[in-house]
Amino acid sequence: MLHFKSKKITLPLYFCVLSALLSPALTQAELGGSGGTAARDVAAQRAAKEIKLEKKKKDAETKKAAEAKQGQPAETQTPAEGQQEKPAAQ
């Protein structure tokens, strides 16, 4: 260890070292934890995107079901083999 001859410098040096050691802990406590806020933000954004994607899929399925229920084809259908196409204007 270092030995200081002057007692005048020992006390301020002790406080400087102590404050330097405690400052990272104090800043992390003010920020709210271990510094993983960016990771939590990314996880929250990813979860929000997944929820939006699921909602879009459900909306598409309900729209498709509603169109099928009304008798309107959701997609273009081709006639089966052996059946002839009927003209639209009869």
mmCIF file as gemmi writes it, N, C-alpha and C atoms, coordinates in Angstrom:
data_model
loop_
_atom_site.group_PDB
_atom_site.id
_atom_site.type_symbol
_atom_site.label_atom_id
_atom_site.label_alt_id
_atom_site.label_comp_id
_atom_site.label_asym_id
_atom_site.label_entity_id
_atom_site.label_seq_id
_atom_site.pdbx_PDB_ins_code
_atom_site.Cartn_x
_atom_site.Cartn_y
_atom_site.Cartn_z
_atom_site.occupancy
_atom_site.B_iso_or_equiv
_atom_site.pdbx_formal_charge
_atom_site.auth_seq_id
_atom_site.auth_asym_id
_atom_site.pdbx_PDB_model_num
ATOM 1 N N . MET Axp A 1 ? 0.834 -1.184 0 1 0 ? 1 A 1
ATOM 2 C CA . MET Axp A 1 ? 0 0 0 1 0 ? 1 A 1
ATOM 3 C C . MET Axp A 1 ? 0.872 1.238 0 1 0 ? 1 A 1
ATOM 4 N N . LEU Axp A 2 ? 0.211 2.318 -0.29 1 0 ? 2 A 1
ATOM 5 C CA . LEU Axp A 2 ? 0.915 3.59 -0.278 1 0 ? 2 A 1
ATOM 6 C C . LEU Axp A 2 ? 0.922 4.164 1.129 1 0 ? 2 A 1
ATOM 7 N N . HIS Axp A 3 ? 2.041 4.719 1.488 1 0 ? 3 A 1
ATOM 8 C CA . HIS Axp A 3 ? 2.152 5.346 2.801 1 0 ? 3 A 1
ATOM 9 C C . HIS Axp A 3 ? 2.353 6.837 2.596 1 0 ? 3 A 1
ATOM 10 N N . PHE Axp A 4 ? 1.425 7.616 3.116 1 0 ? 4 A 1
ATOM 11 C CA . PHE Axp A 4 ? 1.537 9.06 3.019 1 0 ? 4 A 1
ATOM 12 C C . PHE Axp A 4 ? 2.088 9.599 4.334 1 0 ? 4 A 1
ATOM 13 N N . LYS Axp A 5 ? 3.054 10.477 4.207 1 0 ? 5 A 1
ATOM 14 C CA . LYS Axp A 5 ? 3.675 11.051 5.402 1 0 ? 5 A 1
ATOM 15 C C . LYS Axp A 5 ? 2.789 12.127 6.011 1 0 ? 5 A 1
ATOM 16 N N . SER Axp A 6 ? 2.013 12.781 5.178 1 0 ? 6 A 1
ATOM 17 C CA . SER Axp A 6 ? 1.198 13.874 5.678 1 0 ? 6 A 1
ATOM 18 C C . SER Axp A 6 ? -0.196 13.364 6.011 1 0 ? 6 A 1
ATOM 19 N N . LYS Axp A 7 ? -0.691 13.675 7.175 1 0 ? 7 A 1
ATOM 20 C CA . LYS Axp A 7 ? -2.04 13.295 7.565 1 0 ? 7 A 1
ATOM 21 C C . LYS Axp A 7 ? -3.066 14.208 6.913 1 0 ? 7 A 1
ATOM 22 N N . LYS Axp A 8 ? -2.642 15.324 6.425 1 0 ? 8 A 1
ATOM 23 C CA . LYS Axp A 8 ? -3.557 16.267 5.781 1 0 ? 8 A 1
ATOM 24 C C . LYS Axp A 8 ? -4.085 15.701 4.461 1 0 ? 8 A 1
ATOM 25 N N . ILE Axp A 9 ? -3.317 14.938 3.758 1 0 ? 9 A 1
ATOM 26 C CA . ILE Axp A 9 ? -3.74 14.423 2.458 1 0 ? 9 A 1
ATOM 27 C C . ILE Axp A 9 ? -4.462 13.073 2.582 1 0 ? 9 A 1
ATOM 28 N N . THR Axp A 10 ? -4.307 12.37 3.673 1 0 ? 10 A 1
ATOM 29 C CA . THR Axp A 10 ? -4.909 11.045 3.839 1 0 ? 10 A 1
ATOM 30 C C . THR Axp A 10 ? -6.427 11.112 3.864 1 0 ? 10 A 1
ATOM 31 N N . LEU Axp A 11 ? -6.996 12.01 4.613 1 0 ? 11 A 1
ATOM 32 C CA . LEU Axp A 11 ? -8.452 12.11 4.724 1 0 ? 11 A 1
ATOM 33 C C . LEU Axp A 11 ? -9.11 12.515 3.406 1 0 ? 11 A 1
ATOM 34 N N . PRO Axp A 12 ? -8.65 13.56 2.705 1 0 ? 12 A 1
ATOM 35 C CA . PRO Axp A 12 ? -9.262 13.877 1.404 1 0 ? 12 A 1
ATOM 36 C C . PRO Axp A 12 ? -9.08 12.759 0.372 1 0 ? 12 A 1
ATOM 37 N N . LEU Axp A 13 ? -7.938 12.091 0.399 1 0 ? 13 A 1
ATOM 38 C CA . LEU Axp A 13 ? -7.704 10.982 -0.519 1 0 ? 13 A 1
ATOM 39 C C . LEU Axp A 13 ? -8.671 9.835 -0.241 1 0 ? 13 A 1
ATOM 40 N N . TYR Axp A 14 ? -8.921 9.571 1.015 1 0 ? 14 A 1
ATOM 41 C CA . TYR Axp A 14 ? -9.866 8.526 1.395 1 0 ? 14 A 1
ATOM 42 C C . TYR Axp A 14 ? -11.266 8.849 0.868 1 0 ? 14 A 1
ATOM 43 N N . PHE Axp A 15 ? -11.706 10.083 1.03 1 0 ? 15 A 1
ATOM 44 C CA . PHE Axp A 15 ? -13.031 10.464 0.543 1 0 ? 15 A 1
ATOM 45 C C . PHE Axp A 15 ? -13.126 10.438 -0.979 1 0 ? 15 A 1
ATOM 46 N N . CYS Axp A 16 ? -12.059 10.796 -1.652 1 0 ? 16 A 1
ATOM 47 C CA . CYS Axp A 16 ? -12.062 10.741 -3.121 1 0 ? 16 A 1
ATOM 48 C C . CYS Axp A 16 ? -12.187 9.299 -3.613 1 0 ? 16 A 1
ATOM 49 N N . VAL Axp A 17 ? -11.434 8.415 -2.997 1 0 ? 17 A 1
ATOM 50 C CA . VAL Axp A 17 ? -11.488 7.006 -3.404 1 0 ? 17 A 1
ATOM 51 C C . VAL Axp A 17 ? -12.851 6.413 -3.087 1 0 ? 17 A 1
ATOM 52 N N . LEU Axp A 18 ? -13.372 6.743 -1.924 1 0 ? 18 A 1
ATOM 53 C CA . LEU Axp A 18 ? -14.685 6.244 -1.534 1 0 ? 18 A 1
ATOM 54 C C . LEU Axp A 18 ? -15.781 6.743 -2.464 1 0 ? 18 A 1
ATOM 55 N N . SER Axp A 19 ? -15.742 8.009 -2.81 1 0 ? 19 A 1
ATOM 56 C CA . SER Axp A 19 ? -16.764 8.552 -3.709 1 0 ? 19 A 1
ATOM 57 C C . SER Axp A 19 ? -16.629 7.977 -5.114 1 0 ? 19 A 1
ATOM 58 N N . ALA Axp A 20 ? -15.404 7.721 -5.56 1 0 ? 20 A 1
ATOM 59 C CA . ALA Axp A 20 ? -15.201 7.118 -6.876 1 0 ? 20 A 1
ATOM 60 C C . ALA Axp A 20 ? -15.741 5.689 -6.922 1 0 ? 20 A 1
ATOM 61 N N . LEU Axp A 21 ? -15.618 4.982 -5.816 1 0 ? 21 A 1
ATOM 62 C CA . LEU Axp A 21 ? -16.136 3.618 -5.781 1 0 ? 21 A 1
ATOM 63 C C . LEU Axp A 21 ? -17.654 3.569 -5.685 1 0 ? 21 A 1
ATOM 64 N N . LEU Axp A 22 ? -18.241 4.537 -5.028 1 0 ? 22 A 1
ATOM 65 C CA . LEU Axp A 22 ? -19.688 4.534 -4.839 1 0 ? 22 A 1
ATOM 66 C C . LEU Axp A 22 ? -20.455 5.215 -5.965 1 0 ? 22 A 1
ATOM 67 N N . SER Axp A 23 ? -19.811 6.024 -6.766 1 0 ? 23 A 1
ATOM 68 C CA . SER Axp A 23 ? -20.547 6.765 -7.801 1 0 ? 23 A 1
ATOM 69 C C . SER Axp A 23 ? -21.22 5.858 -8.838 1 0 ? 23 A 1
ATOM 70 N N . PRO Axp A 24 ? -20.605 4.781 -9.34 1 0 ? 24 A 1
ATOM 71 C CA . PRO Axp A 24 ? -21.345 3.922 -10.283 1 0 ? 24 A 1
ATOM 72 C C . PRO Axp A 24 ? -22.584 3.296 -9.655 1 0 ? 24 A 1
ATOM 73 N N . ALA Axp A 25 ? -22.506 2.916 -8.396 1 0 ? 25 A 1
ATOM 74 C CA . ALA Axp A 25 ? -23.658 2.317 -7.719 1 0 ? 25 A 1
ATOM 75 C C . ALA Axp A 25 ? -24.772 3.345 -7.567 1 0 ? 25 A 1
ATOM 76 N N . LEU Axp A 26 ? -24.415 4.577 -7.303 1 0 ? 26 A 1
ATOM 77 C CA . LEU Axp A 26 ? -25.43 5.619 -7.151 1 0 ? 26 A 1
ATOM 78 C C . LEU Axp A 26 ? -26.1 5.939 -8.478 1 0 ? 26 A 1
ATOM 79 N N . THR Axp A 27 ? -25.329 5.993 -9.552 1 0 ? 27 A 1
ATOM 80 C CA . THR Axp A 27 ? -25.935 6.303 -10.85 1 0 ? 27 A 1
ATOM 81 C C . THR Axp A 27 ? -26.838 5.173 -11.309 1 0 ? 27 A 1
ATOM 82 N N . GLN Axp A 28 ? -26.467 3.932 -11.04 1 0 ? 28 A 1
ATOM 83 C CA . GLN Axp A 28 ? -27.331 2.817 -11.415 1 0 ? 28 A 1
ATOM 84 C C . GLN Axp A 28 ? -28.6 2.807 -10.585 1 0 ? 28 A 1
ATOM 85 N N . ALA Axp A 29 ? -28.515 3.19 -9.341 1 0 ? 29 A 1
ATOM 86 C CA . ALA Axp A 29 ? -29.702 3.235 -8.494 1 0 ? 29 A 1
ATOM 87 C C . ALA Axp A 29 ? -30.66 4.304 -8.971 1 0 ? 29 A 1
ATOM 88 N N . GLU Axp A 30 ? -30.138 5.416 -9.473 1 0 ? 30 A 1
ATOM 89 C CA . GLU Axp A 30 ? -31.001 6.483 -9.983 1 0 ? 30 A 1
ATOM 90 C C . GLU Axp A 30 ? -31.663 6.082 -11.291 1 0 ? 30 A 1
ATOM 91 N N . LEU Axp A 31 ? -30.957 5.313 -12.122 1 0 ? 31 A 1
ATOM 92 C CA . LEU Axp A 31 ? -31.502 4.908 -13.409 1 0 ? 31 A 1
ATOM 93 C C . LEU Axp A 31 ? -32.512 3.777 -13.282 1 0 ? 31 A 1
ATOM 94 N N . GLY Axp A 32 ? -32.552 3.122 -12.159 1 0 ? 32 A 1
ATOM 95 C CA . GLY Axp A 32 ? -33.583 2.118 -11.962 1 0 ? 32 A 1
ATOM 96 C C . GLY Axp A 32 ? -33.121 0.702 -12.126 1 0 ? 32 A 1
ATOM 97 N N . GLY Axp A 33 ? -31.926 0.39 -11.77 1 0 ? 33 A 1
ATOM 98 C CA . GLY Axp A 33 ? -31.562 -1.017 -11.791 1 0 ? 33 A 1
ATOM 99 C C . GLY Axp A 33 ? -30.165 -1.267 -12.262 1 0 ? 33 A 1
ATOM 100 N N . SER Axp A 34 ? -30.016 -2.393 -12.909 1 0 ? 34 A 1
ATOM 101 C CA . SER Axp A 34 ? -28.698 -2.876 -13.259 1 0 ? 34 A 1
ATOM 102 C C . SER Axp A 34 ? -28.224 -2.372 -14.611 1 0 ? 34 A 1
ATOM 103 N N . GLY Axp A 35 ? -28.916 -1.458 -15.219 1 0 ? 35 A 1
ATOM 104 C CA . GLY Axp A 35 ? -28.482 -0.94 -16.504 1 0 ? 35 A 1
ATOM 105 C C . GLY Axp A 35 ? -29.066 -1.703 -17.68 1 0 ? 35 A 1
ATOM 106 N N . GLY Axp A 36 ? -30.004 -2.594 -17.46 1 0 ? 36 A 1
ATOM 107 C CA . GLY Axp A 36 ? -30.598 -3.374 -18.532 1 0 ? 36 A 1
ATOM 108 C C . GLY Axp A 36 ? -31.861 -2.742 -19.082 1 0 ? 36 A 1
ATOM 109 N N . THR Axp A 37 ? -31.969 -1.429 -19.008 1 0 ? 37 A 1
ATOM 110 C CA . THR Axp A 37 ? -33.187 -0.764 -19.485 1 0 ? 37 A 1
ATOM 111 C C . THR Axp A 37 ? -33.323 -0.879 -20.993 1 0 ? 37 A 1
ATOM 112 N N . ALA Axp A 38 ? -32.211 -0.849 -21.708 1 0 ? 38 A 1
ATOM 113 C CA . ALA Axp A 38 ? -32.284 -0.971 -23.162 1 0 ? 38 A 1
ATOM 114 C C . ALA Axp A 38 ? -32.811 -2.342 -23.557 1 0 ? 38 A 1
ATOM 115 N N . ALA Axp A 39 ? -32.389 -3.363 -22.859 1 0 ? 39 A 1
ATOM 116 C CA . ALA Axp A 39 ? -32.863 -4.713 -23.158 1 0 ? 39 A 1
ATOM 117 C C . ALA Axp A 39 ? -34.355 -4.834 -22.881 1 0 ? 39 A 1
ATOM 118 N N . ARG Axp A 40 ? -34.816 -4.213 -21.784 1 0 ? 40 A 1
ATOM 119 C CA . ARG Axp A 40 ? -36.247 -4.255 -21.478 1 0 ? 40 A 1
ATOM 120 C C . ARG Axp A 40 ? -37.052 -3.501 -22.531 1 0 ? 40 A 1
ATOM 121 N N . ASP Axp A 41 ? -36.522 -2.369 -23.007 1 0 ? 41 A 1
ATOM 122 C CA . ASP Axp A 41 ? -37.22 -1.603 -24.035 1 0 ? 41 A 1
ATOM 123 C C . ASP Axp A 41 ? -37.341 -2.397 -25.329 1 0 ? 41 A 1
ATOM 124 N N . VAL Axp A 42 ? -36.267 -3.068 -25.712 1 0 ? 42 A 1
ATOM 125 C CA . VAL Axp A 42 ? -36.298 -3.879 -26.939 1 0 ? 42 A 1
ATOM 126 C C . VAL Axp A 42 ? -37.295 -5.021 -26.798 1 0 ? 42 A 1
ATOM 127 N N . ALA Axp A 43 ? -37.324 -5.658 -25.64 1 0 ? 43 A 1
ATOM 128 C CA . ALA Axp A 43 ? -38.267 -6.759 -25.418 1 0 ? 43 A 1
ATOM 129 C C . ALA Axp A 43 ? -39.706 -6.26 -25.464 1 0 ? 43 A 1
ATOM 130 N N . ALA Axp A 44 ? -39.946 -5.079 -24.917 1 0 ? 44 A 1
ATOM 131 C CA . ALA Axp A 44 ? -41.3 -4.516 -24.938 1 0 ? 44 A 1
ATOM 132 C C . ALA Axp A 44 ? -41.719 -4.174 -26.371 1 0 ? 44 A 1
ATOM 133 N N . GLN Axp A 45 ? -40.784 -3.63 -27.158 1 0 ? 45 A 1
ATOM 134 C CA . GLN Axp A 45 ? -41.1 -3.31 -28.553 1 0 ? 45 A 1
ATOM 135 C C . GLN Axp A 45 ? -41.382 -4.572 -29.346 1 0 ? 45 A 1
ATOM 136 N N . ARG Axp A 46 ? -40.603 -5.626 -29.099 1 0 ? 46 A 1
ATOM 137 C CA . ARG Axp A 46 ? -40.809 -6.89 -29.809 1 0 ? 46 A 1
ATOM 138 C C . ARG Axp A 46 ? -42.17 -7.489 -29.459 1 0 ? 46 A 1
ATOM 139 N N . ALA Axp A 47 ? -42.542 -7.402 -28.197 1 0 ? 47 A 1
ATOM 140 C CA . ALA Axp A 47 ? -43.838 -7.923 -27.776 1 0 ? 47 A 1
ATOM 141 C C . ALA Axp A 47 ? -44.974 -7.125 -28.404 1 0 ? 47 A 1
ATOM 142 N N . ALA Axp A 48 ? -44.807 -5.81 -28.499 1 0 ? 48 A 1
ATOM 143 C CA . ALA Axp A 48 ? -45.84 -4.971 -29.116 1 0 ? 48 A 1
ATOM 144 C C . ALA Axp A 48 ? -45.996 -5.309 -30.597 1 0 ? 48 A 1
ATOM 145 N N . LYS Axp A 49 ? -44.892 -5.564 -31.287 1 0 ? 49 A 1
ATOM 146 C CA . LYS Axp A 49 ? -44.965 -5.937 -32.703 1 0 ? 49 A 1
ATOM 147 C C . LYS Axp A 49 ? -45.676 -7.266 -32.883 1 0 ? 49 A 1
ATOM 148 N N . GLU Axp A 50 ? -45.395 -8.22 -31.995 1 0 ? 50 A 1
ATOM 149 C CA . GLU Axp A 50 ? -46.058 -9.519 -32.088 1 0 ? 50 A 1
ATOM 150 C C . GLU Axp A 50 ? -47.557 -9.39 -31.858 1 0 ? 50 A 1
ATOM 151 N N . ILE Axp A 51 ? -47.952 -8.556 -30.921 1 0 ? 51 A 1
ATOM 152 C CA . ILE Axp A 51 ? -49.375 -8.344 -30.644 1 0 ? 51 A 1
ATOM 153 C C . ILE Axp A 51 ? -50.059 -7.718 -31.848 1 0 ? 51 A 1
ATOM 154 N N . LYS Axp A 52 ? -49.412 -6.735 -32.467 1 0 ? 52 A 1
ATOM 155 C CA . LYS Axp A 52 ? -49.992 -6.097 -33.655 1 0 ? 52 A 1
ATOM 156 C C . LYS Axp A 52 ? -50.128 -7.087 -34.797 1 0 ? 52 A 1
ATOM 157 N N . LEU Axp A 53 ? -49.12 -7.952 -34.973 1 0 ? 53 A 1
ATOM 158 C CA . LEU Axp A 53 ? -49.168 -8.946 -36.042 1 0 ? 53 A 1
ATOM 159 C C . LEU Axp A 53 ? -50.31 -9.934 -35.814 1 0 ? 53 A 1
ATOM 160 N N . GLU Axp A 54 ? -50.476 -10.374 -34.579 1 0 ? 54 A 1
ATOM 161 C CA . GLU Axp A 54 ? -51.582 -11.28 -34.263 1 0 ? 54 A 1
ATOM 162 C C . GLU Axp A 54 ? -52.931 -10.611 -34.497 1 0 ? 54 A 1
ATOM 163 N N . LYS Axp A 55 ? -53.025 -9.349 -34.164 1 0 ? 55 A 1
ATOM 164 C CA . LYS Axp A 55 ? -54.276 -8.622 -34.36 1 0 ? 55 A 1
ATOM 165 C C . LYS Axp A 55 ? -54.594 -8.498 -35.849 1 0 ? 55 A 1
ATOM 166 N N . LYS Axp A 56 ? -53.574 -8.241 -36.664 1 0 ? 56 A 1
ATOM 167 C CA . LYS Axp A 56 ? -53.792 -8.151 -38.107 1 0 ? 56 A 1
ATOM 168 C C . LYS Axp A 56 ? -54.266 -9.486 -38.667 1 0 ? 56 A 1
ATOM 169 N N . LYS Axp A 57 ? -53.663 -10.58 -38.175 1 0 ? 57 A 1
ATOM 170 C CA . LYS Axp A 57 ? -54.077 -11.906 -38.651 1 0 ? 57 A 1
ATOM 171 C C . LYS Axp A 57 ? -55.518 -12.19 -38.274 1 0 ? 57 A 1
ATOM 172 N N . LYS Axp A 58 ? -55.901 -11.85 -37.046 1 0 ? 58 A 1
ATOM 173 C CA . LYS Axp A 58 ? -57.279 -12.074 -36.613 1 0 ? 58 A 1
ATOM 174 C C . LYS Axp A 58 ? -58.256 -11.233 -37.425 1 0 ? 58 A 1
ATOM 175 N N . ASP Axp A 59 ? -57.888 -9.97 -37.699 1 0 ? 59 A 1
ATOM 176 C CA . ASP Axp A 59 ? -58.746 -9.112 -38.508 1 0 ? 59 A 1
ATOM 177 C C . ASP Axp A 59 ? -58.919 -9.672 -39.915 1 0 ? 59 A 1
ATOM 178 N N . ALA Axp A 60 ? -57.841 -10.19 -40.49 1 0 ? 60 A 1
ATOM 179 C CA . ALA Axp A 60 ? -57.93 -10.767 -41.83 1 0 ? 60 A 1
ATOM 180 C C . ALA Axp A 60 ? -58.823 -12.005 -41.828 1 0 ? 60 A 1
ATOM 181 N N . GLU Axp A 61 ? -58.702 -12.824 -40.786 1 0 ? 61 A 1
ATOM 182 C CA . GLU Axp A 61 ? -59.531 -14.027 -40.704 1 0 ? 61 A 1
ATOM 183 C C . GLU Axp A 61 ? -61.005 -13.687 -40.531 1 0 ? 61 A 1
ATOM 184 N N . THR Axp A 62 ? -61.311 -12.688 -39.709 1 0 ? 62 A 1
ATOM 185 C CA . THR Axp A 62 ? -62.711 -12.305 -39.51 1 0 ? 62 A 1
ATOM 186 C C . THR Axp A 62 ? -63.283 -11.684 -40.777 1 0 ? 62 A 1
ATOM 187 N N . LYS Axp A 63 ? -62.469 -10.932 -41.483 1 0 ? 63 A 1
ATOM 188 C CA . LYS Axp A 63 ? -62.93 -10.331 -42.738 1 0 ? 63 A 1
ATOM 189 C C . LYS Axp A 63 ? -63.206 -11.421 -43.769 1 0 ? 63 A 1
ATOM 190 N N . LYS Axp A 64 ? -62.326 -12.4 -43.814 1 0 ? 64 A 1
ATOM 191 C CA . LYS Axp A 64 ? -62.499 -13.498 -44.754 1 0 ? 64 A 1
ATOM 192 C C . LYS Axp A 64 ? -63.759 -14.306 -44.407 1 0 ? 64 A 1
ATOM 193 N N . ALA Axp A 65 ? -63.99 -14.533 -43.126 1 0 ? 65 A 1
ATOM 194 C CA . ALA Axp A 65 ? -65.172 -15.279 -42.696 1 0 ? 65 A 1
ATOM 195 C C . ALA Axp A 65 ? -66.446 -14.501 -42.996 1 0 ? 65 A 1
ATOM 196 N N . ALA Axp A 66 ? -66.403 -13.183 -42.816 1 0 ? 66 A 1
ATOM 197 C CA . ALA Axp A 66 ? -67.574 -12.363 -43.101 1 0 ? 66 A 1
ATOM 198 C C . ALA Axp A 66 ? -67.887 -12.369 -44.592 1 0 ? 66 A 1
ATOM 199 N N . GLU Axp A 67 ? -66.869 -12.319 -45.431 1 0 ? 67 A 1
ATOM 200 C CA . GLU Axp A 67 ? -67.09 -12.361 -46.878 1 0 ? 67 A 1
ATOM 201 C C . GLU Axp A 67 ? -67.657 -13.711 -47.298 1 0 ? 67 A 1
ATOM 202 N N . ALA Axp A 68 ? -67.174 -14.771 -46.706 1 0 ? 68 A 1
ATOM 203 C CA . ALA Axp A 68 ? -67.67 -16.107 -47.045 1 0 ? 68 A 1
ATOM 204 C C . ALA Axp A 68 ? -69.107 -16.267 -46.576 1 0 ? 68 A 1
ATOM 205 N N . LYS Axp A 69 ? -69.445 -15.673 -45.448 1 0 ? 69 A 1
ATOM 206 C CA . LYS Axp A 69 ? -70.793 -15.765 -44.917 1 0 ? 69 A 1
ATOM 207 C C . LYS Axp A 69 ? -71.789 -15.017 -45.797 1 0 ? 69 A 1
ATOM 208 N N . GLN Axp A 70 ? -71.356 -13.924 -46.405 1 0 ? 70 A 1
ATOM 209 C CA . GLN Axp A 70 ? -72.237 -13.133 -47.266 1 0 ? 70 A 1
ATOM 210 C C . GLN Axp A 70 ? -72.394 -13.771 -48.64 1 0 ? 70 A 1
ATOM 211 N N . GLY Axp A 71 ? -71.606 -14.773 -48.93 1 0 ? 71 A 1
ATOM 212 C CA . GLY Axp A 71 ? -71.714 -15.43 -50.223 1 0 ? 71 A 1
ATOM 213 C C . GLY Axp A 71 ? -70.751 -14.88 -51.241 1 0 ? 71 A 1
ATOM 214 N N . GLN Axp A 72 ? -69.984 -13.899 -50.862 1 0 ? 72 A 1
ATOM 215 C CA . GLN Axp A 72 ? -68.982 -13.363 -51.77 1 0 ? 72 A 1
ATOM 216 C C . GLN Axp A 72 ? -67.703 -14.156 -51.578 1 0 ? 72 A 1
ATOM 217 N N . PRO Axp A 73 ? -67.116 -14.588 -52.658 1 0 ? 73 A 1
ATOM 218 C CA . PRO Axp A 73 ? -65.881 -15.367 -52.505 1 0 ? 73 A 1
ATOM 219 C C . PRO Axp A 73 ? -64.742 -14.476 -52.011 1 0 ? 73 A 1
ATOM 220 N N . ALA Axp A 74 ? -64.027 -15.004 -51.067 1 0 ? 74 A 1
ATOM 221 C CA . ALA Axp A 74 ? -62.89 -14.257 -50.542 1 0 ? 74 A 1
ATOM 222 C C . ALA Axp A 74 ? -61.743 -14.28 -51.542 1 0 ? 74 A 1
ATOM 223 N N . GLU Axp A 75 ? -61.646 -15.368 -52.313 1 0 ? 75 A 1
ATOM 224 C CA . GLU Axp A 75 ? -60.635 -15.492 -53.348 1 0 ? 75 A 1
ATOM 225 C C . GLU Axp A 75 ? -61.337 -15.931 -54.62 1 0 ? 75 A 1
ATOM 226 N N . THR Axp A 76 ? -60.683 -15.772 -55.742 1 0 ? 76 A 1
ATOM 227 C CA . THR Axp A 76 ? -61.284 -16.229 -56.996 1 0 ? 76 A 1
ATOM 228 C C . THR Axp A 76 ? -61.259 -17.742 -57.016 1 0 ? 76 A 1
ATOM 229 N N . GLN Axp A 77 ? -62.401 -18.319 -57.358 1 0 ? 77 A 1
ATOM 230 C CA . GLN Axp A 77 ? -62.513 -19.772 -57.368 1 0 ? 77 A 1
ATOM 231 C C . GLN Axp A 77 ? -62.629 -20.242 -58.808 1 0 ? 77 A 1
ATOM 232 N N . THR Axp A 78 ? -62.006 -21.354 -59.083 1 0 ? 78 A 1
ATOM 233 C CA . THR Axp A 78 ? -62.091 -21.934 -60.426 1 0 ? 78 A 1
ATOM 234 C C . THR Axp A 78 ? -63.139 -23.039 -60.396 1 0 ? 78 A 1
ATOM 235 N N . PRO Axp A 79 ? -63.87 -23.236 -61.468 1 0 ? 79 A 1
ATOM 236 C CA . PRO Axp A 79 ? -64.895 -24.284 -61.47 1 0 ? 79 A 1
ATOM 237 C C . PRO Axp A 79 ? -64.236 -25.664 -61.418 1 0 ? 79 A 1
ATOM 238 N N . ALA Axp A 80 ? -64.941 -26.593 -60.812 1 0 ? 80 A 1
ATOM 239 C CA . ALA Axp A 80 ? -64.435 -27.957 -60.699 1 0 ? 80 A 1
ATOM 240 C C . ALA Axp A 80 ? -64.47 -28.626 -62.058 1 0 ? 80 A 1
ATOM 241 N N . GLU Axp A 81 ? -63.787 -29.77 -62.163 1 0 ? 81 A 1
ATOM 242 C CA . GLU Axp A 81 ? -63.753 -30.487 -63.432 1 0 ? 81 A 1
ATOM 243 C C . GLU Axp A 81 ? -65.14 -30.997 -63.791 1 0 ? 81 A 1
ATOM 244 N N . GLY Axp A 82 ? -65.496 -30.879 -65.022 1 0 ? 82 A 1
ATOM 245 C CA . GLY Axp A 82 ? -66.787 -31.37 -65.484 1 0 ? 82 A 1
ATOM 246 C C . GLY Axp A 82 ? -67.882 -30.322 -65.386 1 0 ? 82 A 1
ATOM 247 N N . GLN Axp A 83 ? -67.631 -29.216 -64.715 1 0 ? 83 A 1
ATOM 248 C CA . GLN Axp A 83 ? -68.641 -28.169 -64.611 1 0 ? 83 A 1
ATOM 249 C C . GLN Axp A 83 ? -68.255 -27.044 -65.574 1 0 ? 83 A 1
ATOM 250 N N . GLN Axp A 84 ? -69.278 -26.476 -66.174 1 0 ? 84 A 1
ATOM 251 C CA . GLN Axp A 84 ? -69.044 -25.372 -67.07 1 0 ? 84 A 1
ATOM 252 C C . GLN Axp A 84 ? -69.291 -24.069 -66.339 1 0 ? 84 A 1
ATOM 253 N N . GLU Axp A 85 ? -68.583 -23.063 -66.787 1 0 ? 85 A 1
ATOM 254 C CA . GLU Axp A 85 ? -68.795 -21.745 -66.18 1 0 ? 85 A 1
ATOM 255 C C . GLU Axp A 85 ? -70.106 -21.173 -66.672 1 0 ? 85 A 1
ATOM 256 N N . LYS Axp A 86 ? -70.85 -20.601 -65.748 1 0 ? 86 A 1
ATOM 257 C CA . LYS Axp A 86 ? -72.104 -19.964 -66.123 1 0 ? 86 A 1
ATOM 258 C C . LYS Axp A 86 ? -71.822 -18.498 -66.384 1 0 ? 86 A 1
ATOM 259 N N . PRO Axp A 87 ? -72.397 -17.969 -67.426 1 0 ? 87 A 1
ATOM 260 C CA . PRO Axp A 87 ? -72.184 -16.546 -67.664 1 0 ? 87 A 1
ATOM 261 C C . PRO Axp A 87 ? -72.847 -15.729 -66.566 1 0 ? 87 A 1
ATOM 262 N N . ALA Axp A 88 ? -72.225 -14.615 -66.251 1 0 ? 88 A 1
ATOM 263 C CA . ALA Axp A 88 ? -72.705 -13.769 -65.162 1 0 ? 88 A 1
ATOM 264 C C . ALA Axp A 88 ? -74.027 -13.09 -65.527 1 0 ? 88 A 1
ATOM 265 N N . ALA Axp A 89 ? -74.203 -12.698 -66.767 1 0 ? 89 A 1
ATOM 266 C CA . ALA Axp A 89 ? -75.428 -11.986 -67.173 1 0 ? 89 A 1
ATOM 267 C C . ALA Axp A 89 ? -76.375 -12.979 -67.828 1 0 ? 89 A 1
ATOM 268 N N . GLN Axp A 90 ? -77.375 -13.414 -67.099 1 0 ? 90 A 1
ATOM 269 C CA . GLN Axp A 90 ? -78.363 -14.338 -67.655 1 0 ? 90 A 1
ATOM 270 C C . GLN Axp A 90 ? -79.725 -13.704 -67.627 1 0 ? 90 A 1
